[in-house]
Every structure is written in C-alpha cells, then in structure tokens.
Amino acid sequence: MADIVNILIIEDDTSISNLIVTTLVREGYMCEAAFDGRKGLELYDTGRFDLVLLDLMLPEISGYNLLEIMREQSTPVIVISAMNQVQDRIRGLRMGADDYLSKPFQIGELVARVESVLRRSSKASPVITIGDVTVNTESREITKGGVPVELTIKEFDLLVLLLENKNVALNRSYLYEAVWHDWYNGDTRTLDNHIQRLRKKLDWGDTIETVFRIGYRLKVNN
C-alpha cells in the first residue's frame, strides 16, 4: 500500500472490534478503536482518519449523532449493523453513510467493503474498464466497444456497485438496500429485472453471475 490509510473503528462489542482491527492491520491499514461514542468523537476530531467504521448502537453518543457530524466533514463512513436491524441500515444510508457492514460478517466481505469505499473516496481515475465496457463514474457515461449505452439511474448505480465489488458474491438484500435505500422485503422482482436488463444491454450474460441462495457476482478475470 503506497500511503498508509488510517481507519477508526467505533464499536462497543470488543470481540467484533478486535476482529476488525486484527483483520485490517493484517491488510496493511493503521487502526484505532473506540468503544463508545464519546471516545470515538474525541479520536475523530483529531482529523487523522481516512475512513470510519461506525456501529449505530453506542453508549455515550449514538452512532446516528456521530454520523451527522462526520457527514459535515465528508469523511467516508461504513455503518456496522446487525442483520436484523434493517431500519437502522436504511436510516444510516439515507443519512449519508457510504456503505454498511452487516453482523455477522465474513472476513473477505469486511476487506471488500473497506477497499470499495476507499476507492470511491480516493482521487483515483473515475474510469473503470472491464473488457470492452468502459464506465465513467463521474460523468455517468458508459460505452461498449466505443458505442454509448443508455442505463437508468438505478441500473447505473447497480452496475457501479457490482464493479466496485468485482468477484465478490453480494447478497440481494445488500444490493437492494444500497441502491434503492429502502427495506428489502424479500421480493426479488425489482432487483432481478434490473440485473436482467444490465446483462442484456452490456451482453454480460455470463459476466454477472447468479449465486445460488445469495445474490449476484460480477465475474472478472484479473
């Protein structure tokens, strides 16, 4: 990693916090942990963090209050939320969180979420190229073989989410809530229809894979 990335983890469950810190340090990140909202705010105010992983249910100062403060500074935030706290996840996204991590989570998912948000918040090129498909995430322009492709707003947002998590199996609930910012009630039609349209428009029938009982994965050969 060319530049050291500093990550603040604000999570009151010590076992989860320790798992996150151990995992991210192994990946080359610098991490500091706070176990309540007041200490988290104190550390955050030092201004030395590139990313925050924020639990919403915190003692002293709630994660929601911290999120409002962090949004003013444009610091990228990944909300940490239990799987059954759907409304919390949705509220966090609507308040401006960049992503969310559901408990319990897999190590690979944790690393993928962190990498994805850091890529989005970096000064890296907004242009992503997969085969003959080129996507400009700033201008929201897409070409395939040099020919413009027209996508709806949700189709584009869904495509970018898949691109930023290439080769990672993403749950239907995650895809739906991250793109539509609404509660996923188990009805797959809206998401599945958008996936089908993306496959057709980009000729990606084999590239966007259906992962049985999970969701979808953008398969890319590196």
Secondary structure, DSSP 4 states (H G I P E B T S, - for coil): --SPPEEEEE-S-HHHHHHHHHHHHHTT-EEEEESSHHHHHHHHTT---SEEEEESS-SSS-HHHHHHHHHHHT--EEEEEETT-HHHHHHHHHTT-SEEEEES--HHHHHHHHHHHHHHHSSS-SEEEETTEEEETTTTEEEETTEE----HHHHHHHHHHHHTTT--EEHHHHHHHHH-S---S--HHHHHHHHHHHHHHT-TTTEEEETTTEEEE----
